Amino acid sequence: MKILTIGGKEYKVEFSFEAAEYKDCVDRVFKVVSGSYIMKNGPSEEGEKISIAAAVMNGTSDMVSDIPKVAIVALYAGLLENNPVESEQAAKTLFKQFVKENPDDERASFWGMYNFLRDCMEEDGFFKLTGMDKVIDKLNEAAENQKSKSGKTPQDHRRKSTSTK
């Protein structure tokens, strides 16, 4: 649990049961922490060619453009346990006020607030409570297994032989 002071009032931000039951928050945060933004921009069919660089750039672009919404949804979810506000719009209004009151605070940006809230989620055990940590571990394990199975180096990525014989 962390405290945000907005308009002279302290707001307890906690990612416990109420936040874990807020589907939109779990969904949006999962997409960011799992790397699914990059996966969704990769090849969709067997044999489809898309460069890794293009998938990473497109996925990162999608993620960065979604961070403002993710930050507001997460702030709303974090407020639910101790001092619920009536809507995501109300959480957005609080965030705007926080930014105006604290322009030099690193949390006074969507990315900064998201990072603050993600750290709070980690400290509060949100990832464990939702099971997100286990799912991400399994996804990482599956990706490693897939990588080790296809350990062949594509011929166009191999160094050319420079033999002088």
N, C-alpha and C positions, 0 to 999 in steps of 0.2 A: 504494500500500500504506500502510495506517495500522496503528497499534498500539492495542490495547485491553488494559488491565491489569485482570485479574480474579483475585482471590484471591492476589495477589502474583506471578502469572504473566503474562508478556507473550504476547498472541495477535496474530499477524500476520494482518490482514484484507486480502485481495487478491482483486480480481475479474479473474481471468485465465481460462485455459483451463478449469479445473475448474468454476468458477462459470458460465462461458458454456455449458457442457454440461449444467448442471443445469436441466432444462426448467421445473420449477415456479417457479424464481427468475425466469427469463427471462419466462415467461408473466405472472406476477404484477406484476413491475416494469413490463413493457410496458403493462399495463392502466392503471397509475397514470400513467406519463409520457406516454402517448399521448392521454389524455383519453377512453379508451373507456368509462369508467364513465358519463360524461355521454351519449355516443352511444347506449349500450344502453338508456337511459331515454328517448330521444327517440321520435318517431313511428316505428312499425314498418311501416306501410303507407302507400301513396300517399294523400294526402288526410286521414290521421288527424290530428286536432288535439290537440296537447299544448303547453302553454305552455313557452317556453324556460326561464322561471323554475322551473317544476315539474321539468323535465328536469335542470336544473343542481342543484337542491336534492336530488332523488332520487339522482342520480349521485354528488354529493359525499357524501351520507350513506352510500351503499354503499362508497365509497372509504375514508372515515374508519373505518367499521366493519371493513374488511378490513386496515387498516394494521397492527394487532398481528400478524396472520399473515404479512403481507408482510415485516415487520421480522425476524421469526424465521427465515423461509425465506431471506431475504437474508443474515442473519448466518451461518446454516449454510453457505450457498454461498460466502460470503467467507472462511470458515475452511478450506474444502476444499483450497486450494492449498498451504498451509504447515503447518497444524496441524489436520488434519481431526478432527472429533468424530464419534462413532458415529451420531448421528441429529439430526433437528430438535429432538427432545425434549431432547437434551443441550445444544444451542445455546440452547434456551429456559431451561434450568437455569442456564447461564452468564449469560444476560441478567438473570435474576432476581437472581443474586448481584451482578452489576454494579450494578443499581439499588439494592440494599441497601447496598452499599459506597460508592456515590457519589450519594446522594439529591439533591444540589444541582447535579449535572452536567446540562447540557442534553440529553445523550444518555440520561439516566435516565428516559426515557419511550418508548413505542413510536414516537411521531411523531419524537421527537428522534433515536432510534437509526436510524430509517428515513432521515432527512435526512443523518445522518453517513455511513451506508452508501451512499446515492445519490451523495454527494460523492466518496466513495472510488471508486465505479463510474466516475464521470466522469474522475477523475484516472488511473485504471488503464486507461482505454480500453475498458471493458466494452461501452459502447453501440456503439462502432465495431466491436469484435471480433464481436459478435453480429449486426451489421447493423441493429440497432434504430434507429440514427441515420438511416440511409437510408430505412427504412420510415416513420418518423415524418415525415421531410421530404416524402416522397411523399404521405402522408396530408394534411399541411398544405397542400401544393400543390393537391391535389384539392379540399380544402375551400374554398380561395381561388377556384379556378376555378368551383366550384359557386356560390359567393356572388356572383361577378361575373356569371355567367349569369342568375341570378335577381335581378338588381339592382332589380326593381320594388319600390316601397314599397307595402305593403298599404294599401288605401283607409281602413281604420279607424285607421291610424297617421298619416295626413296631417293637417296642421293645417287647421282649418275656415277657409274663406274669410271674411274680415271686411270685405269691400268695403262702402263706404258709397254706392255708386252706385245 
